[in-house]
Amino acid sequence: MREKRLDIEEELNEEKKIKETLNKELEALHKKSRVIDSGLKSAEQELEAFQVIIVYMLNKVAISVSWCHFMQQSSVTMLQSSVTMLQSSVTMQ
């Protein structure tokens, strides 16, 4: 009986060691998970900041293009007015 009890205690000790090992592995995995989550959050924030910058730059380009188009239209209108005025002055002479 005593031998059987010693065998059971030995098995119990082995199971406790396995449990401790598994708990340590679990804690290590939790730490890795927290590091990964932190990295993911940081990457998401960087991506969002980058997207804001891109939208700002695209808006700036769109405004520049619109301004250039407006200036071209104004220049064409002014040239047409000048040509009309010159033609009028030439025909009056």
Rosetta constraint file for C-alpha pairs under 8 A:
AtomPair CA 1 CA 5 HARMONIC 6.19 0.50
AtomPair CA 2 CA 6 HARMONIC 6.26 0.50
AtomPair CA 3 CA 7 HARMONIC 6.21 0.50
AtomPair CA 4 CA 8 HARMONIC 6.25 0.50
AtomPair CA 5 CA 9 HARMONIC 6.16 0.50
AtomPair CA 6 CA 10 HARMONIC 6.05 0.50
AtomPair CA 7 CA 11 HARMONIC 6.20 0.50
AtomPair CA 8 CA 12 HARMONIC 6.05 0.50
AtomPair CA 9 CA 13 HARMONIC 6.12 0.50
AtomPair CA 10 CA 14 HARMONIC 6.25 0.50
AtomPair CA 11 CA 15 HARMONIC 6.16 0.50
AtomPair CA 12 CA 16 HARMONIC 6.18 0.50
AtomPair CA 13 CA 17 HARMONIC 6.24 0.50
AtomPair CA 14 CA 18 HARMONIC 6.22 0.50
AtomPair CA 15 CA 19 HARMONIC 6.06 0.50
AtomPair CA 16 CA 20 HARMONIC 6.14 0.50
AtomPair CA 17 CA 21 HARMONIC 6.13 0.50
AtomPair CA 18 CA 22 HARMONIC 6.10 0.50
AtomPair CA 19 CA 23 HARMONIC 6.07 0.50
AtomPair CA 20 CA 24 HARMONIC 6.17 0.50
AtomPair CA 21 CA 25 HARMONIC 6.22 0.50
AtomPair CA 22 CA 26 HARMONIC 6.02 0.50
AtomPair CA 23 CA 27 HARMONIC 6.17 0.50
AtomPair CA 24 CA 28 HARMONIC 6.19 0.50
AtomPair CA 25 CA 29 HARMONIC 6.16 0.50
AtomPair CA 26 CA 30 HARMONIC 6.18 0.50
AtomPair CA 27 CA 31 HARMONIC 6.25 0.50
AtomPair CA 28 CA 32 HARMONIC 6.29 0.50
AtomPair CA 29 CA 33 HARMONIC 6.04 0.50
AtomPair CA 30 CA 34 HARMONIC 6.23 0.50
AtomPair CA 31 CA 35 HARMONIC 6.30 0.50
AtomPair CA 32 CA 36 HARMONIC 6.12 0.50
AtomPair CA 33 CA 37 HARMONIC 6.02 0.50
AtomPair CA 34 CA 38 HARMONIC 6.06 0.50
AtomPair CA 35 CA 39 HARMONIC 6.17 0.50
AtomPair CA 36 CA 40 HARMONIC 6.04 0.50
AtomPair CA 37 CA 41 HARMONIC 6.12 0.50
AtomPair CA 38 CA 42 HARMONIC 6.18 0.50
AtomPair CA 39 CA 43 HARMONIC 6.08 0.50
AtomPair CA 40 CA 44 HARMONIC 6.10 0.50
AtomPair CA 41 CA 45 HARMONIC 6.24 0.50
AtomPair CA 42 CA 46 HARMONIC 6.22 0.50
AtomPair CA 43 CA 47 HARMONIC 6.08 0.50
AtomPair CA 44 CA 48 HARMONIC 6.14 0.50
AtomPair CA 45 CA 49 HARMONIC 6.20 0.50
AtomPair CA 46 CA 50 HARMONIC 6.10 0.50
AtomPair CA 47 CA 51 HARMONIC 6.11 0.50
AtomPair CA 48 CA 52 HARMONIC 6.26 0.50
AtomPair CA 49 CA 53 HARMONIC 6.36 0.50
AtomPair CA 50 CA 54 HARMONIC 6.20 0.50
AtomPair CA 51 CA 55 HARMONIC 6.12 0.50
AtomPair CA 52 CA 56 HARMONIC 6.14 0.50
AtomPair CA 53 CA 57 HARMONIC 6.13 0.50
AtomPair CA 54 CA 58 HARMONIC 6.03 0.50
AtomPair CA 55 CA 59 HARMONIC 6.05 0.50
AtomPair CA 56 CA 60 HARMONIC 6.18 0.50
AtomPair CA 57 CA 61 HARMONIC 6.20 0.50
AtomPair CA 58 CA 62 HARMONIC 6.11 0.50
AtomPair CA 59 CA 63 HARMONIC 6.14 0.50
AtomPair CA 60 CA 64 HARMONIC 6.18 0.50
AtomPair CA 61 CA 65 HARMONIC 6.06 0.50
AtomPair CA 62 CA 66 HARMONIC 6.05 0.50
AtomPair CA 63 CA 67 HARMONIC 6.01 0.50
AtomPair CA 64 CA 68 HARMONIC 6.07 0.50
AtomPair CA 65 CA 69 HARMONIC 6.11 0.50
AtomPair CA 66 CA 70 HARMONIC 6.11 0.50
AtomPair CA 67 CA 71 HARMONIC 6.09 0.50
AtomPair CA 68 CA 72 HARMONIC 6.09 0.50
AtomPair CA 69 CA 73 HARMONIC 6.19 0.50
AtomPair CA 70 CA 74 HARMONIC 6.13 0.50
AtomPair CA 71 CA 75 HARMONIC 6.00 0.50
AtomPair CA 72 CA 76 HARMONIC 6.12 0.50
AtomPair CA 73 CA 77 HARMONIC 6.16 0.50
AtomPair CA 74 CA 78 HARMONIC 6.07 0.50
AtomPair CA 75 CA 79 HARMONIC 6.06 0.50
AtomPair CA 76 CA 80 HARMONIC 6.08 0.50
AtomPair CA 77 CA 81 HARMONIC 6.18 0.50
AtomPair CA 78 CA 82 HARMONIC 6.14 0.50
AtomPair CA 79 CA 83 HARMONIC 6.09 0.50
AtomPair CA 80 CA 84 HARMONIC 6.12 0.50
AtomPair CA 81 CA 85 HARMONIC 6.11 0.50
AtomPair CA 82 CA 86 HARMONIC 6.12 0.50
AtomPair CA 83 CA 87 HARMONIC 6.06 0.50
AtomPair CA 84 CA 88 HARMONIC 6.08 0.50
AtomPair CA 85 CA 89 HARMONIC 6.19 0.50
AtomPair CA 86 CA 90 HARMONIC 6.09 0.50
AtomPair CA 87 CA 91 HARMONIC 6.19 0.50
AtomPair CA 88 CA 92 HARMONIC 6.22 0.50
AtomPair CA 89 CA 93 HARMONIC 6.45 0.50
